[in-house]
């Protein structure tokens, strides 16, 4: 999803970097180095070195070299002939954003479920629902089940979900398309 936004130009790499760098464990100096690498890499003929970066920044070449080595050791950047590849960094940043989005979505789902229950969900019940979402049922199906059914406790909800899953499996196997 976020990757698609970036490909369409709706979310820029600089914006992504600035909004998530702390969560990826980057320091402000490392962010500035990355931004400078991105800026200088726009000139395809220039190979960016620590000395080149030091000329344009208030950091020494050795400090820049140490920061680049640290980012390389953390698999955030890699060196490809005549350029520094930032793809691993942005892949990690996208992963962080997607994980946050999924957590927020789960919180919304649990909030909707809690509003219908007499007692709030326990942590192990939330874990069980999360496992179901990752395996047997989608969030959209679960939202539909919660909104379209009445239940007072967790056990009733699980029975409704189990019934929905078994109905779905029957519907999928009702017609065997390969045997015709």
ZIDA-V578765 format. One record per residue. N is the residue number from 0. PSI is psi in whole degrees, 0 to 359 (999 if undefined). Layout:
[[N PSI] [N PSI]]
This chain:
[[0 306] [1 323] [2 319] [3 319] [4 321] [5 319] [6 325] [7 352] [8 11] [9 338] [10 120] [11 156] [12 321] [13 318] [14 315] [15 315] [16 312] [17 330] [18 345] [19 5] [20 322] [21 321] [22 336] [23 358] [24 23] [25 146] [26 169] [27 320] [28 319] [29 322] [30 316] [31 322] [32 315] [33 315] [34 320] [35 321] [36 315] [37 317] [38 311] [39 335] [40 347] [41 331] [42 103] [43 338] [44 344] [45 125] [46 123] [47 123] [48 165] [49 324] [50 318] [51 317] [52 319] [53 327] [54 333] [55 2] [56 170] [57 41] [58 151] [59 159] [60 324] [61 321] [62 319] [63 318] [64 318] [65 317] [66 318] [67 318] [68 319] [69 315] [70 324] [71 317] [72 329] [73 9] [74 35] [75 332] [76 158] [77 158] [78 124] [79 152] [80 122] [81 18] [82 164] [83 120] [84 120] [85 6] [86 314] [87 322] [88 310] [89 331] [90 317] [91 318] [92 320] [93 318] [94 318] [95 314] [96 318] [97 321] [98 317] [99 319] [100 316] [101 320] [102 317] [103 319] [104 318] [105 319] [106 319] [107 317] [108 314] [109 326] [110 316] [111 316] [112 314] [113 326] [114 334] [115 345] [116 151] [117 320] [118 144] [119 154] [120 142] [121 164] [122 317] [123 331] [124 320] [125 319] [126 318] [127 318] [128 319] [129 319] [130 319] [131 317] [132 323] [133 350] [134 297] [135 342] [136 147] [137 163] [138 321] [139 318] [140 318] [141 319] [142 317] [143 315] [144 314] [145 318] [146 331] [147 357] [148 154] [149 134] [150 150] [151 336] [152 172] [153 320] [154 318] [155 319] [156 315] [157 320] [158 318] [159 317] [160 315] [161 319] [162 317] [163 318] [164 316] [165 323] [166 319] [167 316] [168 321] [169 319] [170 323] [171 329] [172 2] [173 318] [174 121] [175 100] [176 336] [177 337] [178 345] [179 999]]
